[in-house]
């Protein structure tokens, strides 16, 4: 901090008049950020769950201006479970976006989220396509259920490609 002051890189945090003190903490600021974002109900619920279960218990009480990259790395490597890579990625991405917003607003000088490859998820198992015999067993289902899956499987289509081919009005 002293080095930043001597190099004239440090700026005092901007406090808005009437701003509650809990907005100085990561948890308080993050809750306000999520409340102000336009999100679908499901996304809002998921972000809230990630914040309250994974981010706030460990990092929530820290003042925004005192968060350091080593604290974020420690949180990422110890608190987040490596056996749930997608959840780990989503929690880190949420934290990074919240702190990016704090940086944009001038509340912090630099986003401390600097964990390399934290946003990447490596597949834990290989995905094997259905065999022709497995696809054909779906023909025993009613047409509304089995036919779309068989058609998508035989044509090697992803769900959005299938909808684009047959239209969103599939019976």
N, C-alpha and C positions, 0 to 999 in steps of 0.2 A: 504494500500500500504506500509506504514512504517513497519507494522508487517511482511509482506512478505519479505521486504528487510532485516530486522533484522534476520529472519529465513533463509536467503539466498535462498529463493524460487523464488524471482523475477528475471527475466531476461529482459534486455532491448530488445525492438522489433528489429527484424532483418530487416534492410532496404537494398534492393538490389540497387546497384549503377544505377542511371538512372531511377529508379522507380518513376512514377508520384505520386504527393502528394495525389491525390484523391483515390489512392489504400489504403490509411490509413483508409478511411471511409468504413462503411459497404456497402453502395450502390456502390461505386467504385470497391471494392473488389468483391462484388457479381456479378457485370456485367462482370468483367474479368473472374471469375470462370465459369459463364455460357457460355461465348464466347469460352473458352478452352475445354469445355466438348463435348464429342461426343453425340449429341442428335438428335432425329428425328425432322423434322421441326415443327410438331405439339407440341411436348414436349417443344421445345425451345420457341415457341410462348406462351404456357401456363405458363412456368416458368417466362418468361419476363413479362407477364401480372401480375402474382402474385407479382413479385418483384416491378414493377412500381406502381401498384395500392394499394397494401396492406402492403408491407414491407418498401420500400424506403421513402414514405411520413412521416412516424413516426420515424423510426430507421435509415434511410439511412445516415443522416449527422453525426451520432455518430462515433467517432474513434473506430476502432475494439477493441483496448486495454482497452477502458473505458466502454464497454458494460457489464452490470451486470445482474444477474438472475432476480432481482426485476423489471428491465426495460422490460425484455422479458415477464415476467408474466403480468405486467401492459398492455403491448401491446396486449398480447394474450387475456386478459379478457375485454379490452375496445375497441380496434380498430377492432378486428375480430368479425364479427357478429355471435352470437350463433345460429341464425336461419338458417345459411348456414354451417352446420357442416363439410361437405366434403371439401368445400373451405377453411374453417378454418384449418382443418387437413393438407391439402396440403400446405398451406402457412407456417405453423409451420414446417412441415417436410422439406420444401425447405430451410428455414432459418437455421434449425438445421444442415442440410447437408453442407451448405456453411460455417457455423462456425466450423463444424468438420474439414473441409478442412483447414481452417485458423489455427486451433489448430495443425493439422498434419504438417503444414508448419512452425510452431513455431511463428506465428504472435500473437497468444494469448496463455496464459498459460492453460486456461481451457474453454471449451465450456459453455457459460452462458445459453444455452437452457435447462432448468430443470423443465419445467411444467409437473407435473404428469398427465398421461393419455391424454396428448395433441394429441397423435397420434391415439387415438381410436375414432371411430364414433359410436354413439349409434343410432340404428334404431328408427326413429320417428313414424313409423307406421308399422303394421304387413303386411306382404306380403301374399296375399291369392292366392292359385293356381286357375287356370281356372277350371270351372266346366265342366263336360262332354258335356253338352249342348253348352257351349261357344266354346269348342274345335270343336264340330261338325259343327258349323256355318262357320268355316274356310274352310270346304270342298267345299263350294260354290265358293271359289276363284280359280283362275287358279292353276294347280298342282304345278308349280314352286314356288308359293307364299304360298299357304295354306297347302300343304302336309307336308313340313318340320316342320312347327309349330305344326301341329296335331300330327305327329309322335313323336316329341320331348316332347309334352305335355302328350301324352298317356304313353310314356316310362319314363317320369320323367327325361329327359336328359337336361343337361346344354349345351350351344352352342358348346363348345369344345368337349364335349362327343358326340354330334350329328355329328360333322364333322369327328371325329375319326371313328364313326360307318358307315356312308355312304360315307365317303371320301370327300376330298376337291373339287372334280370335280362334285359336284351336279349340275344338268343342270340349 
